[in-house]
Amino acid sequence: MNDLYLQLAVAALIGIGAGYLGSFMVLKRMSLVGDALSHVALPGIALALIWNLNPFFGAFTALFLATVGVWILERKTELPSETLVGIFFTLSLAVGLLLTPEPELLEALFGDVSSVNSSDLFITVIAVATIIITTSLISRGLIMGILSKDMAKSMNISVNKTNLIFMILISLVVALGLKVAGTLLMGSLVIIPAAAAKNVSTSISRYVFIAASFGALASIGGMLATGFLPIPPGPSIVLAGGIIFLATLALTPRQ
Amino acid sequence: MSEQILNVQNLTVSFGNNTVIENLSFSVNKNDVVAIVGPNGAGKSVLFRALLQFVPYTGKIEWTKKLKVSYIPQKFNVDRDFPITVKEFLRLKSNNHKDILLALESVGLKNKQDEQHHIEHHLLNERMGWLSGGQLQRVLIAWAILDNPDVLLFDEPTAGIDVGGEETIYNLLKKLNDERAMTILLISHDLNIVYKYANTVLCVNKQKICFGRPNDVLDPQALVKLYGGEAAFYAHEHKN
């Protein structure tokens, strides 16, 4: 496979996965969770680089442990989760910055999709499929839980379990997105397409579909722009998302 | 004598040192309309949450086996920009379109002669956040009765609805009680409503103040006991 097509495919798939999952994160008012979580990935990436493993696995392991850790601590302590997240995640960033070998630091912080290989494509396909299938399986519980936790419980939906699965999926999407946008910009891949889709949707089904499409569109548009402009792909993709968002503002339906 | 479907004995609910419900006992028969009244903070909503097993309690709560219970909480807010249509919301509970139309008919959101086209475009595909308070409450009731529950727990059916709309919601609940033989437990502030629609009233202010037929038990003494102590109650509330 040609390198450019490979990069485009990986970026577009990640855009779809991030847009799709991001649409539920925005509804759950967890937009910034992706942003905060992405910092935790850094020590994982660093260790993977030191031990010569695929950074994706290092990042996902670190994110998974952090997510489950916060989920448990939230139940065992009186501390609000935003405090936990604040402490835990900035510490991780500090440790990550100390551990990451200097030549790779820039890529870890900003991502570099031009370095992907075919095993990355394979991982991406599996991970994005997992995200989409699992999310659609728990979507009923997710939506009911957002609308009313008590009504969800009265339907025998386990809100806690649904949230844990959702958090693990977020770790997965963040670990994936790091390749494209890095630790600092990853958060935007989940927020921007969803926020733009929300502007132009009245139904959930449309909203979720449009968010995933905008994710793909931003990735492809951003990647193609790097062919003409002397800019790196990560920021370019994020800016393409920004342009889509501004365009949708004009189309927001009003009652 | 009709069949008893709920039996509550010595129910006590505490959060830390704060006892919200104390030693409450009562029972509900099939097809009853039970109004639960009491001042703010009297533990009415907590009572519902205990009946649904959402909060830990001591004492006994016995529902008849295999009873289907539907619950509409006091707080249900959909943001205006939350992208979900009425149809999608109802489908979270049932995928059967016929049942959905039937439920909408029951709550008066669809007339028998309404065309399919009309209902699709003017209600089912409408965004939830754009409904009026009264419409939203009817959609919630439609949601609650979709799977033909035996019992409906309704916390403040008319919160946020204007006076004219209140009457219609209660008429509707009474109709469901008659037509679908649904047992209804509702929390209300309005004593007029209790006299008019409920066959049983349970007055609570942490403890049981009165229980029985409204005309028998809602005497001046009970009302003073129920609402007269309100000031004292508030004074205690800020202790911690």
Interface residues (C-beta under 8 A of the other chain):
Chain A: L27 R140 I143 M144 L147 S148 D150 M151 K153 S154 M155 K198 S201 T202 S203 I204 S205 R206 Y207 Q255
Chain B: R49 L52 F54 V69 S70 Y71 I72 P73 K75 F76 V78 R80 D81 F82 P83 I84 T85 K87 E88 F89 L92 K93 N125 R127 W130
